Amino acid sequence: MYDPVIHTIDLNFRGTKGAIGAYLIPHSDGCILIETGPGSTINTLITGLNNYGYKTEDVTDVLLTHIHLDHAGAAGWWAKNGAQIHVHENGAPHLLNPERLLASASRLYGNMMDSLWGEFLPVEEDRLSIMRDQEMIRISNLSVFAMDAPGHANHHLIYMIGDACFSGDIGGIRLSPSHYLTLPMPPPDFHLEKWRSSIINLKQLNPKRIIPTHFGIYQDADWHIQAVLDELDEIEAWMEATLPINLSIDDLRQRFIGFEHSRVTKLHDESTNADAHQIANPSFMSADGIQRYWNKYRNPE
């Protein structure tokens, strides 16, 4: 198994280092990007490319793990500038016609939409390539393997390139150099059992490096994958103890924030940046996703 050269570009989202990354991989005819980040960070991404000796037109392909705005918000811009965009089949219609995606995000972010995410352009059909589960493609001298990975989103893929796994959000959020790891569980697609199954399947790929979009390249893939499974167990136990109380959403949010705070405290790790975690993975959104999951799958009326 070969070790591809991977460069991390910090998108400095909301002025915070290490919250959202894009990954640059050179090939014999240019380079590819894993993720684009939001439209609001395009200039930062271009500067990062330039720092590694590449120009916008050198980006031949973009691989999106999923279509949430922090991962794929600038996909249309890169397609307009010549890149081929690769995405899960469930996400492709929303890139072609993003009206529903943007309407849903606008309900959540309101008048902060533009400042947070910038412009979201549609992707032209001839610039869009659908990646399916267990599919292998070649991009110049690179081999890219895709695996369907639901649990965080129903349009989520994991990519393997050589020994490296690009885990998007299904591999959790881990902001270097801390061992504190969180799971982003927003509505509407959070599903605990599907998430666990995705991680078990990821484990079978035996990656040596794991690379979450939030944030960094980690050499301890075995530890990281097991930590995600352990946290799923911990969250499930917390849900089973908390959700039957039938709390209001505001109270549930506060309980979940307290749960995450207790996890940070137990680590005694001074390198943990809890504020950056809240930017990358706001706890209130996970509380909302947990409530929806519980009411739909564990306690349907």
Order of alpha helices (4+ residues) and beta strands (2+ residues): beta-beta-beta-alpha-beta-alpha-alpha-beta-alpha-alpha-alpha-beta-beta-beta-beta-beta-beta-beta-alpha-beta-alpha-alpha-alpha-alpha
